[in-house]
Amino acid sequence: MGNRAGFADNRATELPIPPKGVLRDYAETILICVIFVVFTRAFIFQQSKIPSGSMEDTLLIGDYIMVNRFVFSPAPTA
C-alpha cells in the first residue's frame, strides 16, 4: 500500500485498562453462580417434597427428594 506516515501509532497513546474493583468482581461471581443454579434447577435437577402418604413404604410424608430431569427427559426421535 502506501506510506502511512500521517497516522500516529495508537498503541503508544492507549490508556491502560484499570483493574476491576473488588465489589464488581464479587458481583460478577455471584451473578454467574445464580445463573448456574437457575439453569441447573430448570433443566437438570428438580427438588420436590412428598405431600401425601402414597409412597409410605419407601418415602415418608414431608421427605424431600431430588430428581435428575436429564435422565428422565424424553428420548430424541430419529
C-alpha positions in Angstrom: 0.0 0.0 0.0 1.3 3.4 0.5 3.2 5.2 3.2 1.1 5.8 6.3 3.3 8.5 7.8 0.3 10.6 8.6 -1.2 8.1 11.0 0.0 8.1 14.6 0.7 4.8 16.4 -2.4 4.2 18.5 -0.7 1.7 20.7 1.5 4.3 22.3 -1.4 6.6 23.2 -3.8 3.9 24.6 -4.5 4.3 28.3 -4.0 1.2 30.5 -7.2 -0.6 31.4 -7.9 -0.1 35.1 -8.2 -3.2 37.3 -11.7 -4.3 38.3 -12.8 -3.4 41.7 -13.4 -5.9 44.4 -17.2 -5.2 44.5 -17.5 -5.7 40.8 -15.5 -9.0 41.0 -17.8 -10.3 43.7 -21.0 -9.1 41.9 -19.8 -10.9 38.7 -19.1 -14.1 40.6 -22.4 -14.1 42.4 -24.3 -13.4 39.1 -22.5 -16.3 37.4 -23.4 -18.6 40.3 -27.1 -17.5 40.3 -27.3 -18.1 36.6 -25.8 -21.6 37.0 -28.2 -22.5 39.8 -31.2 -21.3 37.9 -30.2 -23.2 34.8 -29.4 -26.4 36.8 -32.8 -26.3 38.7 -34.7 -25.6 35.5 -33.2 -28.3 33.2 -31.2 -30.8 35.2 -32.5 -31.2 38.8 -35.9 -30.8 40.4 -36.4 -30.7 44.2 -39.8 -32.0 45.5 -41.4 -32.5 48.8 -43.6 -35.6 49.4 -47.0 -34.2 50.2 -49.0 -37.4 50.9 -48.6 -41.0 52.1 -49.0 -42.6 48.6 -45.4 -43.8 48.8 -45.4 -44.6 52.5 -43.4 -47.8 52.1 -40.3 -46.0 50.7 -40.8 -42.3 51.4 -42.4 -40.6 54.4 -44.7 -37.6 54.3 -42.6 -34.4 54.3 -39.4 -36.1 52.8 -37.5 -34.1 50.2 -36.3 -35.8 47.0 -34.1 -34.6 44.2 -35.0 -35.8 40.7 -32.5 -35.9 37.8 -34.6 -34.4 35.0 -31.8 -35.0 32.4 -32.1 -38.8 32.9 -35.9 -38.9 32.7 -36.2 -36.5 29.7 -37.9 -37.7 26.5 -35.6 -39.7 24.2 -34.7 -37.9 21.0 -36.6 -39.2 17.9 -34.8 -40.1 14.8 
